[in-house]
């Protein structure tokens, strides 16, 4: 973790930042967050993260002045002298009443840069979580809200089993996403992913692939058995970008997958990153 953080529009040392014990994000998870990847000094896919952040603020009815946010983020990168990092942004409604109804709250935005950890995982194994997606208003479900307890428990359970992550089902028992990534599967050369109405977080890499990938992506409400019968499976998020899944374990049985079309999709993402970084290079 780097020395400086951005708090609202000021850049301060970590040691100078103080958060009240009455902060509503601490009390109730009353806030949201974004996780962005910095590559060669460029915040990759910034526009998608910013758009989702604004939608989240609107959905949660948090009034925050975001003017100059992009410039502030780049000032933070420069101050911390980082070219490759994770840019983590957390927004809280701020201090307020001790009850659920917020009164006179002043929102707080905190951004920090975090060193990218090298993955030691050579094989990507997914399980199937007992935790399910909660039924929420889709405007809230599609954002990165601070209330993520079901995802956290799912991630703890997958770690205890020694898996990279777990696939989560929604309240209708349809495949939705992993605890920390969106999921895609390929069958007969066709690419599938759960639709937004399944209650998933609208991932920025998922959205970019749907918009720009030179292959059609089909939306499917599917049972876990459909994914297990796929030829290939891969997962995406802003930190990992895209990872091919080697196997899924369900009811003690292992289902293994190929990596043919997935390899081409990863090549597309790597090329997209290069083009994006050239276009958005910061002098």
Secondary structure per residue as TSV (DSSP state, phi and psi in degrees):
chain	resnum	aa	ss	phi	psi
A	1	X	-	360.0	139.8
A	2	X	-	-85.4	171.0
A	3	X	S	-74.2	-32.9
A	4	X	E	-109.5	148.0
A	5	X	E	-130.1	157.5
A	6	X	E	-99.6	124.0
A	7	X	E	-125.2	113.1
A	8	X	T	53.8	-111.8
A	9	X	T	-112.1	13.0
A	10	X	E	-113.3	143.7
A	11	X	E	-102.8	120.6
A	12	X	E	-129.1	161.2
A	13	X	E	-67.4	149.8
A	14	X	G	-51.3	-42.4
A	15	X	G	-66.1	-17.5
A	16	X	G	-89.1	-11.1
A	17	X	-	-86.8	126.7
A	18	X	-	-125.5	131.4
A	19	X	-	-116.1	130.3
A	20	X	-	-67.7	146.5
A	21	X	T	-69.3	-12.2
A	22	X	T	-93.1	7.0
A	23	X	B	-62.9	134.6
A	24	X	H	-71.5	-25.3
A	25	X	H	-68.2	-37.7
A	26	X	H	-69.7	-41.3
A	27	X	H	-72.5	-45.4
A	28	X	H	-128.8	1.2
A	29	X	-	68.4	32.8
A	30	X	-	-86.9	78.9
A	31	X	E	178.2	-168.7
A	32	X	E	-149.1	173.8
A	33	X	E	-148.7	163.0
A	34	X	E	-136.5	144.4
A	35	X	E	-123.2	113.8
A	36	X	E	-115.2	150.5
A	37	X	E	-104.0	129.6
A	38	X	E	-100.5	120.5
A	39	X	E	-126.2	121.6
A	40	X	T	53.1	38.6
A	41	X	T	80.5	2.9
A	42	X	E	-113.1	135.1
A	43	X	E	-81.2	104.1
A	44	X	T	-67.7	132.3
A	45	X	T	61.7	35.0
A	46	X	H	-55.9	-42.0
A	47	X	H	-58.2	-39.7
A	48	X	H	-68.3	-40.5
A	49	X	H	-65.1	-42.7
A	50	X	H	-65.6	-42.0
A	51	X	H	-62.9	-42.4
A	52	X	H	-67.2	-36.1
A	53	X	H	-62.3	-43.7
A	54	X	H	-65.3	-39.2
A	55	X	H	-64.2	-38.0
A	56	X	H	-66.0	-41.8
A	57	X	H	-61.6	-40.6
A	58	X	H	-67.0	-43.5
A	59	X	H	-63.9	-37.7
A	60	X	H	-88.9	-2.4
A	61	X	T	58.2	45.9
A	62	X	-	-104.6	123.2
A	63	X	-	-95.8	107.5
A	64	X	-	-131.9	133.6
A	65	X	-	-77.9	110.4
A	66	X	-	-105.9	11.8
A	67	X	T	-61.0	130.1
A	68	X	T	78.8	11.1
A	69	X	H	-59.3	-43.3
A	70	X	H	-62.2	-46.5
A	71	X	H	-62.0	-38.6
A	72	X	H	-63.0	-39.1
A	73	X	H	-63.5	-42.9
A	74	X	H	-69.8	-31.0
A	75	X	H	-64.1	-37.8
A	76	X	H	-65.7	-43.5
A	77	X	H	-59.3	-42.7
A	78	X	H	-65.9	-43.0
A	79	X	H	-63.8	-38.1
A	80	X	H	-86.4	-3.9
A	81	X	T	55.6	49.6
A	82	X	-	-115.7	140.7
A	83	X	S	-113.3	-23.5
A	84	X	S	-134.6	117.4
A	85	X	E	-169.3	173.5
A	86	X	E	-102.5	127.5
A	87	X	E	-100.1	110.5
A	88	X	E	-103.6	123.9
A	89	X	E	-117.3	125.0
A	90	X	E	-120.9	134.7
A	91	X	E	-124.0	127.5
A	92	X	E	-115.2	150.1
A	93	X	-	-65.3	-17.1
A	94	X	-	95.7	-166.8
A	95	X	B	-69.3	150.9
A	96	X	-	-168.1	-157.9
A	97	X	-	-70.4	164.6
A	98	X	S	-80.6	-9.4
A	99	X	S	-96.0	-179.7
A	100	X	S	-66.7	-32.4
A	101	X	S	-75.5	115.6
A	102	X	-	-73.6	139.7
A	103	X	-	-133.3	124.4
A	104	X	S	54.9	36.7
A	105	X	-	-78.1	142.3
A	106	X	-	-115.8	110.0
A	107	X	-	-58.8	149.6
A	108	X	E	-123.6	130.9
A	109	X	E	-114.2	126.2
A	110	X	E	-125.4	129.2
A	111	X	E	-123.7	138.9
A	112	X	E	-140.2	153.9
A	113	X	E	-103.2	136.1
A	114	X	E	-126.5	134.6
A	115	X	-	-62.8	136.9
A	116	X	-	-75.4	120.9
A	117	X	-	-81.8	137.5
A	118	X	-	-76.3	130.9
A	119	X	-	-73.8	133.1
A	120	X	-	-98.5	-0.7
A	121	X	-	-81.5	118.8
A	122	X	S	-92.4	-25.6
A	123	X	S	-125.7	129.4
A	124	X	-	-95.1	106.0
A	125	X	E	-112.1	130.1
A	126	X	E	-111.5	146.2
A	127	X	E	-107.6	-168.5
A	128	X	E	-123.5	118.8
A	129	X	E	-75.9	149.1
A	130	X	E	-79.7	-19.4
A	131	X	E	-77.9	138.4
A	132	X	E	-116.5	159.0
A	133	X	-	-66.7	134.2
A	134	X	-	-74.8	146.8
A	135	X	-	-75.8	116.9
A	136	X	-	-131.4	166.4
A	137	X	-	-58.8	130.8
A	138	X	H	-61.8	-28.9
A	139	X	H	-65.7	-33.4
A	140	X	H	-83.8	-40.3
A	141	X	H	-61.2	-32.9
A	142	X	T	-77.0	-8.4
A	143	X	S	-101.9	168.3
A	144	X	-	-93.5	78.9
A	145	X	B	-79.9	155.6
A	146	X	S	-70.8	-16.8
A	147	X	-	-84.8	89.3
A	148	X	-	-128.1	32.5
A	149	X	H	-61.3	-40.3
A	150	X	H	-65.0	-35.6
A	151	X	H	-66.8	-40.3
A	152	X	H	-63.4	-46.4
A	153	X	H	-63.3	-40.0
A	154	X	H	-62.2	-40.1
A	155	X	H	-68.8	-37.6
A	156	X	H	-63.3	-43.7
A	157	X	H	-64.0	-41.8
A	158	X	H	-65.8	-37.4
A	159	X	H	-65.1	-40.3
A	160	X	H	-62.8	-32.1
A	161	X	T	-81.8	-7.8
A	162	X	T	82.6	19.0
A	163	X	-	-97.5	160.3
A	164	X	S	-68.6	-38.9
A	165	X	E	-167.8	176.0
A	166	X	E	-123.5	144.4
A	167	X	E	-79.4	134.1
A	168	X	E	-108.8	142.3
A	169	X	E	-101.4	156.9
A	170	X	-	-92.1	-173.9
A	171	X	T	-66.4	-14.3
A	172	X	T	-96.8	6.9
A	173	X	S	66.3	26.0
A	174	X	-	-93.6	147.0
A	175	X	E	-60.6	131.9
A	176	X	E	-118.4	-64.5
A	177	X	E	-166.5	179.1
A	178	X	E	-92.5	174.3
A	179	X	S	-63.9	-26.0
A	180	X	S	-137.9	22.5
A	181	X	S	-161.3	154.3
A	182	X	E	-81.3	157.3
A	183	X	E	-124.2	143.8
A	184	X	E	-132.0	151.6
A	185	X	E	-138.9	155.3
A	186	X	E	-125.4	130.1
A	187	X	E	-138.4	122.9
A	188	X	T	60.1	33.3
A	189	X	T	82.4	-1.6
A	190	X	E	-101.5	138.8
A	191	X	E	-100.1	134.9
A	192	X	E	-128.8	152.0
A	193	X	E	-154.1	153.1
A	194	X	-	-64.1	146.9
A	195	X	-	-75.8	162.7
A	196	X	G	-59.1	-33.5
A	197	X	G	-70.3	-2.3
A	198	X	G	-75.4	-6.6
A	199	X	-	92.8	15.7
A	200	X	-	-79.0	160.6
A	201	X	-	-72.7	132.7
A	202	X	-	-79.5	86.1
A	203	X	-	-62.5	142.5
A	204	X	H	-71.2	-35.2
A	205	X	H	-71.3	-40.7
A	206	X	H	-55.8	-48.7
A	207	X	H	-62.7	-38.9
A	208	X	H	-67.4	-38.5
A	209	X	H	-66.4	-43.3
A	210	X	H	-59.7	-38.7
A	211	X	H	-79.2	-38.3
A	212	X	H	-116.1	-17.9
A	213	X	-	-63.9	133.1
A	214	X	S	-77.3	30.6
A	215	X	S	-134.0	143.3
A	216	X	-	-70.8	135.4
A	217	X	E	-109.8	124.1
A	218	X	E	-98.4	140.8
A	219	X	E	-97.0	130.3
A	220	X	-	-141.7	130.6
A	221	X	-	-89.4	104.9
A	222	X	-	-129.1	151.0
A	223	X	-	-78.9	165.0
A	224	X	H	-62.1	-30.0
A	225	X	H	-61.2	-31.1
A	226	X	H	-66.1	-42.3
A	227	X	H	-67.0	-40.2
A	228	X	H	-63.5	-27.1
A	229	X	T	-89.4	2.3
A	230	X	-	-71.9	161.7
A	231	X	S	-82.0	-37.9
A	232	X	E	-142.6	151.7
A	233	X	E	-138.7	140.3
A	234	X	E	-145.7	158.6
A	235	X	E	-124.2	154.8
A	236	X	E	-138.4	144.9
A	237	X	E	-159.3	174.9
A	238	X	T	-69.9	-23.0
A	239	X	T	-87.3	-47.5
A	240	X	T	-79.0	-24.8
A	241	X	E	68.9	-87.8
A	242	X	E	-145.8	135.2
A	243	X	E	-131.3	130.6
A	244	X	E	-74.8	139.4
A	245	X	-	-91.8	130.0
A	246	X	-	-80.6	-41.2
A	247	X	E	-158.5	156.4
A	248	X	E	-121.9	133.8
A	249	X	E	-104.9	124.0
A	250	X	E	-140.1	123.6
A	251	X	T	51.9	45.9
A	252	X	T	68.7	6.8
A	253	X	E	-107.5	139.7
A	254	X	E	-99.0	131.9
A	255	X	E	-116.3	117.8
A	256	X	E	-101.5	155.3
A	257	X	-	-134.0	154.8
A	258	X	-	-85.1	178.7
A	259	X	-	-138.8	34.2
A	260	X	H	-75.2	-66.4
A	261	X	H	-69.9	-32.3
A	262	X	H	-58.5	-39.8
A	263	X	H	-60.6	-38.0
A	264	X	H	-69.5	-35.8
A	265	X	H	-66.5	-40.6
A	266	X	H	-64.5	-39.0
A	267	X	H	-61.2	-40.5
A	268	X	H	-62.3	-44.0
A	269	X	H	-62.9	-43.9
A	270	X	H	-61.8	-39.1
A	271	X	H	-68.6	-39.1
A	272	X	H	-62.8	-39.3
A	273	X	H	-62.4	-44.8
A	274	X	H	-60.2	-46.3
A	275	X	H	-64.0	-42.5
A	276	X	H	-64.4	-44.0
A	277	X	H	-66.6	-37.7
A	278	X	H	-65.0	-44.7
A	279	X	H	-67.3	-33.9
A	280	X	T	-110.4	20.7
A	281	X	-	-58.2	132.8
A	282	X	-	-98.6	120.6
A	283	X	-	-78.0	360.0
